[in-house]
Amino acid sequence: MTVLLKRPTSGTIPIRLVDRASLPAELAAADEPTRRWIQAQGFDGAPDRHVAVPAADGAVREIWAGVHGAAHPWLLAALPRQLPAGRYRLSDAGLAADAQAAAMSWSLGGYHFGRYRAARRDPATLLLAPSAATRRGALLADVIAATRDLVNTPAEHMGPAELAAAVRGAARAAGGKVREIVGDALLEQGFPAIHAVGRAAARAPRLVELTWGDPKHPRLVLVGKGVCFDSGGLDIKPADGMRWMKKDMGGAAVAIGLARLVMTLALPVRLHLLVPAVENAIAGNAYRPGDVIRTRAGLHVEIGNTDAEGRVILCDAVAYGAEQRPDLMIDLATLTGAARVALGPQLPALFCRDMAMARAIVDRGLELHDPMWHLPLWRDYHVGIESDIADIVNTGRGPMAGAITAALFLEDFVPARLDWLHVDLYAWNDLARPGRPVGGEAQALRTLLDVVERRYARP
């Protein structure tokens, strides 16, 4: 464990937190040898940099560490793998770290996906006094790490059944109930679009449903795209486009993580988590370009391209979620390359009918350093997904506004008066940053938790 929630004891090395603004005052108050040593090392309080201050016997007496700010969620993330293995504590001198941020950032600073290869070294350990804030930070870190693990796991070991097992594990820990509708039972129970996309795979498609909480509480529906591998189907992807398609279930992974937090924190909601889990594969019975598929909502969808499969499975799940008459529905999906072209890998696209709500969410995401960016549900673009032979087509008429037309496609399955958030995310770090190595990422998880907590705050 990289964070121990116990009161620091003797033998731990103190870490003094500073930033560029506070460093001069800290240096002025320090003893002369310390001041001269830190200045000689060229330490200027820059974030994610540190200097070890030696004692007279040559042992490390203290660490001075530069941070973005005392409440920044990633303030300590660089230290667990930069510092020598050992036990550390936060100093009483210097900036006073936010306890939740300290626990989360240090824990995730030691994150390593170790299923197939062990880390080269153990991270350093931080001792933090137990409190509600440190426990919450540790919980956030645990759920984010578990979400990353799901995304990082290759499709060979993360198929529809394994994704369903992750939902079952979350439910078991919190007292939730899970049911699965598998294979041809999808047709019998009214989920033909999920079945169509997943029927060609050797591993059966399914809808996984978790329910939890008091039925008298407001209903919250979470929907996560669970395409465990996306070959593109008959409209097969090129090799470069297929390489990282193990992560095409990233929306489901984040939805599972958000559900875990809702249940663990005992939020006053009636939770429904829906994960349509499929593999988009190629076989003689694969769905084809030009096919028309009937959906749960009764709308007929023309298939313009089999590689636009995410919205096809989501439309059945979203329609079913809306049948529950929720107070709020959130769907999360690695849905379009167009969102990445528009916003890049670090900014999930947020779609919301309520402009004020969208702006408030964007502002909170920026405050929490877990950002999303609002894109419009521009109705004039709906003509681009209208079919000549069916109600709707799963691809636009051209390459422009692809993230918007995908969101408009889903909106056709959401009742007009339902509060609904659609998040088109990447679920991946292309660039390593402290606490956020290259690989799977739980994008928007903390911000969406904040949305839910604020909406359903206990009286």
N, C-alpha and C positions, 0 to 999 in steps of 0.2 A: 504493500500500500504506500502511496506517495504522500498521503495526508493522514495523520493520526489525530483523531479528535480526543486529545487528552492534554491536560495541563503540562506545559513545557517543564522539564526537569533540568537539573544540572547536567553538564556535559553536552548541551545543545549549543550550537553556534548562532549568535544573534545576527539578524539581517536588518540593517537600517535602510529604510526606503527614502529616497530623495527624488526630486525632479530638478530640472535645470533652474527653476525659480527658487527652490528651497536650498539648493546646494551651497551657495555662498554663506548663508547663515549657519548651516550645519558645520561647514569648515571653520568658520570663525569661532564656534563654540568647542571645537575639537582640540585635543592636545597637539602640541607642535609636531611630534613625530608622525602622528596620524595625518595631520594636514599636509606635511611635506611628502609623505608616502603617496597619498591620493593624488596630489598635484603632479608628482613625478610619473605616475602611471597614466596621466592624460585623461583621467576620468572626469567627465563633464556633466554627469547626471542624465545622459541620454537614455531614452527608454530601451529596455532589454539589454543593457550593459551593466557590468558589475566589476567591483574590485575587491579583492580579499586583503584585509588589513592584518599583518602578522603581529603576533605577540613577541615578547623579548626572546622566547625560546624557539622562535621560528614557526610555531603552530599558528593556525588561523584563529585570530581573536574575534574578528567581526567581518561581516560582508556589508559593503555599501552597494545598493542596487538601484539603478535608475528605472523609473516607471513613468507611464503616461499620466497617471493621476492615481490618487489613493482609492478611488472607487471604480477605476477602469476594470471591466470584467476580465481582461487578460493581463493584469498588472504583474503577476508572478510567473507567467507561463514559460518564460525563457529560462528560468533558474533550475528546475529539476534536472535537466540534462546538461546544463553548463557547469553546475557546482559539483565538486567531488561527492561521491556517495557518503552519506552520513546523516546526522539528525540536526535540524535547524529549527529556529524559532524566530518570530518577528520581534524586533527590538522595541523597547519602550521609547527610544529616541527616534527622531525622524518623523516622516509622515505616518499617520495612523491608518492602516489599510482597512477597507471595508471587509468585514469578516466573510460574507458570502462570496465576494469576488476572490478573496484570498484562497478559500477552500476550492472553489471551482477552477480557478486559473492554475493553481499548483497541481491539482489532480490531473487536469488535461495536459499540462506541460509534460507529464510523464507518460502520456498515452502512447501505446504502441500496439498495432494489430499483430498479435503474436500467434495466430493459429498455425502458421506454417514455419515461422522462423522467430527464434527468440531475439529479444533486444540485445544489443552488443554489451550493454551495461545496465545495471539497476539505476533508476533515478534517485536523486536525493530525497530525503523524507522531511516533511514539515510537521511540527507538532503545533496544533491549534487548540485553544481551550474550547470545549464543547459548548455550543449555544444553538439556539434556533437558526441563527444566520449561517453558522458553519455547517450545520446539518443540511440545510437547504442547498448550500453550495456544493456539498459532497453529493447530494442527490442529483442535482443538475448535471454534475460531471459524470456520474454513473450512467444516467440515461443518455447523455450525449455520446459517451463512449460505446454504449450498447448499440445505439443507432448507427454510429460509424462502422461497428463490426458487421452489422447486417449488410450495409452497402459494400463493404470491402470484401465480403465473402464471395468467391467465384460462383458462377451459376451452377457448376457441378455439385456444389454443396449448399446452394441456396435456391432451390426450386420452389414451386408453389406449395408443396407439402411442408418444406422447411420454413417457409414464410408463415404458413398457418401455425406451425409449432411455436414460432416466436410470439404470435398472438395468444396462443394458449398459455405460454409461460407468463405473459403479462397478466392475463386474467387470473391464473392460478394464484399468483402472488397477492392479488387484491380482492379476490372473491368475486370476480366477474364470471359470466357464462359465455361460452363460445359454441357456435354451430357452424358447420361447413356444408355447403352445397357443392357437390363434386361431379364433374363429368357430365353425362347426359341428364343428370338430375337438374342441371341448370335449365335445360329446355322445359322440363316438366314443371319447374317452379317459376318460370317467367323471366329468365335471364339469357335470352338468345344471343345478345351481342357479345357477352363474355364468352359464351360457348364458341361462337364463330371464330373469334380471334385465337382461342387456345386449343381448338380441337385437333390441330395437326401435330401437336407436340406429343412425345411419348409420355410426358408427365401431365396428368389430367388437370384442366383448368378448374377453378373453384371460386366461390365467393365465401370469404371468411367474415363472420359477424360476431363481434363482442358486445355484450350488453352489461351495464353495471350501474348501480346507483338507485336511488329512490324513484319509482315511477311518478311520484307526485312533483318531483323537481323539474325545472325547465329542461327540455331535451336538447342535447348537443350531439350533432352528427359529424363525425370525422370520416373522410373518405380518402384512401391513399392508393395511388396507382401502383400495382404490384406486378409489373412486367419483369419477370425474373431474368429473362434474356430476350433481347430483341434482335433477331436476324434481319428484320425488315419484312419478313414474309416473302411472298413471291416477288414483290418489289424489293429485292434483296439489297442490303446496304453494301457499299464498298468496304474493303478490309479496314481502312482507317476509321470509318464510321461505326464499325461493329466492335472495335477493340475494347471499348469500355462499357459495353452494353450490359454488363453485370449490374451496373448501377441504375438500370432503368426501373428498379423497384424502390428508388430513393424516396419517392413520395410516400409509399407505404411505410418505409422505415421511420420517417419523421412522424407520420400519423400514429404509428405504434408508440413511439417515444412520447408524443404529446398525450396519448391515452394513458400511458404509465404515470405521467406526472399528475394528470387529473385525478386518477384513482389514488395514488399514494398520498397526495395532498388532501384527499377527501373533499373535493370541491362539490358544492351542492347542485349537481346536475344529474340528469338521467343520460348516461353516455351510450352512444351507439358508434362503434368503430366498424367500418366496412372496408375490406380489402379484397378487390377483385384480383386474383393471383393467377397469372398465365405465363406461358412461354410462347412468344411469337415465332413459330417454326415453319419449316417448309416440308410438305408431304403431299401425297395425292389428294388428300381431303382438305388442304389449306384453303382458306377463304381467298377470293380472287379479286383483282381490280375489275370493276364493273358490276360486281355482285350487289344486290340490294338486300339488306338485312332488316328484319323487323326488330324493334327494341322493346324493352319492358314498357315504356311509356306509350307504345302504339305507333310512334313515328317510324317511318321507313328511311334507312340510311343507305345511300349509294356509296360504295367504296371507290373513291378516286385513287387511293394509294394504300396498299396494305401496311406501309410503314407509318401511317398515321393511326396506329392501333390503340394508343393510350386513351384517346377521347372516346373510342368505340366501347372499350370495357367500362370506362368511367360513366358513360351515359346511363347504363343499366344500374350501376351502383348509386349514382346521384338520384336517379328517379326513385329508386327504392328508399333511399334516405329521406327524400322529400315526403314520401308516404307516411313517415313517422311523425309528420307535422312538427318538426323541430323549431326551437326558438332561434337557433343558429346552425348553419351547416358550413363546414370548411372542407374543401378538397385540396389535396396536395399532389403534385405530379411533376415528374421530369418530362414535360409535355412537348416542348418545341425548341428546336435549334434557333428559331427566330427570336425567342426571348433572350438567348445568349448573344446573338448578334446585336440586339438592341442594347442590352444592359451588361453584358459580360458575365463571367462566372460567379462573381461575388454578390450580385444583386438579383434575388428572385423577383419575378414580376408578380405584382398584386393586382387582382381585378376585384372590384367591389361596386355594387350599384349605388351605394350611398357615398357621395363625394366627401362629406364631412368625416364619416367613419374611416374612409381610406386615408385621408390626410392625417387623421389622428394616429392611425396605425403606422404610417410612414414616419411620423415624428417620434413615436415611441421606439420604433426600430432603430432610428439613428441614436437616440439617447442610450439604448441598451447595447449598442454596437452589434446588433443582429439585424441588419437592414433588409428592407424590401423597398421596391419602388413601384408607384402606382402607374398602371397603364389603363387606358379607357376601354370600356365596353361600347365601342363606337358602332351604333346600330346601322349606320349607312353602309358599313362593310358587310352586313349580313347577306347582301345580294351575292357576295362572292362564294357563299357556301350553299346557295340554293340550287337544287338539282332539277334537271328537265324531266326526270322519270320517277323521282322519289321526293320525300319531304325535305331532305337535306343531304349534302354530300360531305364526306369527312376530310376533304381538302379544299383549299381555296382555288380561285381561278388563276393565281399567279403567286410569285414569291413574296409579295409585299404584305405587311401586316399579319404575318402568319401566327404570331402569338395571340393577336386580337381575334382573328377568325376562329382559332381553336377555342378561345374562351367563349365566343358567341355561340359556337356549336354546343358547348356544355350548358350555356344559359337557356337554350331551348328546352332543357329537361328540368329546369328549376322554376317552381311557381313564382309568379311575379312579386308576391308580397313577402317572400321568405328572405331573411337576412342571410347572405351567402358570400363567402370569400373563396376565391380561386387563386391558388398560389402555384405559379409555374417556376419551378426551382431547378437547380443544377445538381445539388446533393453531393458536391465534389469540390475538393481544393486542388486546383491546378498548380498553385504556388504555395510553398511551405512558409508558414508564419508561426511565431511562438504559440504553442498549444494547438496548432492547426496544421498537422503534417499533410503532405500530399495524400489524397485518398478521400474516402467517404466523409461527408459532413452533414450535420444536423441543422441545415440552414433554416432560419425563421422559427426554430423551435422555441427559443426563449421569448421572442416577441409574441408569438401566438399564445403561449401560456399566459403572458401578461394581459393579452386581449380577453382571454377567458376569465382570468381571475378578476379583472376589473368589472366585467359584465355581470359576473355571478358572485360578487363580494358578499360575504356573510353580513347580515345586519348587526 
